[in-house]
């Protein structure tokens, strides 16, 4: 009976050592997986921070500008350019008309003075 207890004690000790090593291995493996997961998350957060920190030549964050807003501003600028050109042409036409009217008025005054 003493031999059975001794065998059971030795087998139990062996099982205890095996379980301790297995649990130690599994614990380290879980810690490594958690660290790699945290490293992946940290890397993605860092990449997102770098992407959001990009600015244009005016210092405005690029991610903040919507493409539709940028397109609307470009269209508005083009329309303003067209309106400015039309206004210039209108002013030139008015100057020519005024010059023609001034010439006509001088001609009429001469005709009255000569009559």
Steps between C-alpha positions, in 0.01 A plus 500: 500500500787729571626427154165600349500830690855559392411421139191719522709777656765475226233487226317791659822700522576419136147605398536817706829588329354429154192712573718780637711503183194483273326784684820704498532446123134589440525808721807625309333426169191700600720789615685494165173498305365787710823695446488441126136609495588813697795564267268470199249741654776745592639484145156567348438791738842645411427466126162667546664784694759550226230505231287750694800725566556569127428862407484692174709809417264720708531280808148357468469131581442311176261247653276789607422620147217329323543434132155647428597824678821523303311442173241765592777752571667426166168549316432823689847629412446420133163679503656805665772508234236491224294775668811716543584465132142589401507804730825620340347466155190687617710785642697526175177507303361774725821704457472469123134603513582799718780600266263471203236707681758765592609519136138524388428777754806701390396459138150625581634802689720592203204474269293730724782749534555507124131544424 
